[in-house]
Amino acid sequence: MYDDHGKRDPFVPLVSSAGMVVTYDEDLAVNDLVLEGIVTGASGDNVAIVNGKVVKPHDQVGPYIVDTIAVDHVEFLKGLEKFVLKLKKGG
């Protein structure tokens, strides 16, 4: 059994046999989500950087929907469950 230490398994192909890029976003666990930053707008239109992608409320990250972006955290929904990712202080 290969222990991936939380990283992508290098033995899983990135391209399908049909030449399409394979994504495994639907397999994301909440522990796989990394909140890298939050940009706050003057009118409250905040965006966040999660797993290297800029997201806004109602965007989808894997099976999770971005519900709320505050100045220090992001709330995600998966079905009826709510998950909160807090921004780490001090880089």
C-alpha positions as CSV (number, residue, x, y, z in Angstrom):
1,M,0.0,0.0,0.0
2,Y,1.4,3.3,-1.1
3,D,1.5,6.0,1.7
4,D,1.0,9.4,0.0
5,H,1.8,11.5,3.1
6,G,-1.0,13.8,2.1
7,K,0.3,14.4,-1.4
8,R,-1.0,13.4,-4.8
9,D,-0.2,9.8,-5.6
10,P,2.5,10.0,-8.4
11,F,1.4,6.6,-9.8
12,V,-2.1,7.9,-10.6
13,P,-2.2,9.2,-14.2
14,L,-2.9,12.9,-14.8
15,V,-4.2,12.3,-18.4
16,S,-6.8,9.7,-19.4
17,S,-6.3,7.3,-22.2
18,A,-8.5,9.6,-24.3
19,G,-6.1,12.5,-23.7
20,M,-8.3,14.3,-21.2
21,V,-6.9,15.9,-18.0
22,V,-8.1,13.8,-15.0
23,T,-9.3,15.8,-12.0
24,Y,-10.0,14.3,-8.6
25,D,-11.8,17.3,-7.1
26,E,-14.8,15.2,-6.2
27,D,-12.5,13.1,-3.9
28,L,-11.4,16.1,-1.9
29,A,-11.8,15.8,1.9
30,V,-12.2,18.9,4.0
31,N,-8.6,18.3,5.3
32,D,-7.4,18.7,1.7
33,L,-8.7,22.3,1.5
34,V,-6.0,24.9,2.1
35,L,-7.0,28.5,2.7
36,E,-4.1,30.5,1.4
37,G,-5.5,34.0,1.5
38,I,-8.5,36.3,1.6
39,V,-9.0,39.6,-0.3
40,T,-11.6,41.8,1.2
41,G,-13.4,44.3,-1.0
42,A,-14.8,47.7,0.2
43,S,-18.3,46.7,-0.6
44,G,-18.0,43.3,1.1
45,D,-17.3,41.3,-2.1
46,N,-14.6,39.2,-0.6
47,V,-12.7,36.5,-2.5
48,A,-10.5,33.7,-1.1
49,I,-7.6,31.6,-2.4
50,V,-8.3,28.0,-1.8
51,N,-5.9,25.3,-3.1
52,G,-4.4,27.9,-5.4
53,K,-7.7,28.9,-7.0
54,V,-9.6,32.2,-6.5
55,V,-13.1,31.5,-5.3
56,K,-16.1,33.7,-4.3
57,P,-19.4,32.8,-2.6
58,H,-21.4,30.1,-4.3
59,D,-18.3,28.7,-6.1
60,Q,-17.6,25.0,-5.9
61,V,-14.3,23.4,-4.7
62,G,-14.6,19.7,-5.2
63,P,-17.8,18.6,-3.4
64,Y,-17.9,21.8,-1.2
65,I,-19.8,25.0,-1.9
66,V,-18.3,28.3,-0.7
67,D,-21.0,29.8,1.6
68,T,-19.4,32.8,3.3
69,I,-16.0,34.6,3.0
70,A,-15.2,36.7,6.1
71,V,-12.0,38.6,6.8
72,D,-10.5,35.7,8.7
73,H,-12.3,32.5,7.6
74,V,-14.3,30.8,4.8
75,E,-17.4,28.7,5.4
76,F,-18.1,25.8,3.1
77,L,-21.2,23.7,2.7
78,K,-21.4,20.0,1.7
79,G,-25.1,19.0,1.8
80,L,-26.3,20.2,5.2
81,E,-22.9,20.1,6.8
82,K,-20.9,23.4,7.4
83,F,-17.1,23.5,7.5
84,V,-15.0,26.5,8.5
85,L,-11.4,27.1,7.4
86,K,-9.6,29.8,9.4
87,L,-6.9,31.9,7.9
88,K,-3.6,31.2,9.7
89,K,-1.9,34.2,11.2
90,G,1.8,35.1,10.5
91,G,2.2,33.2,7.2
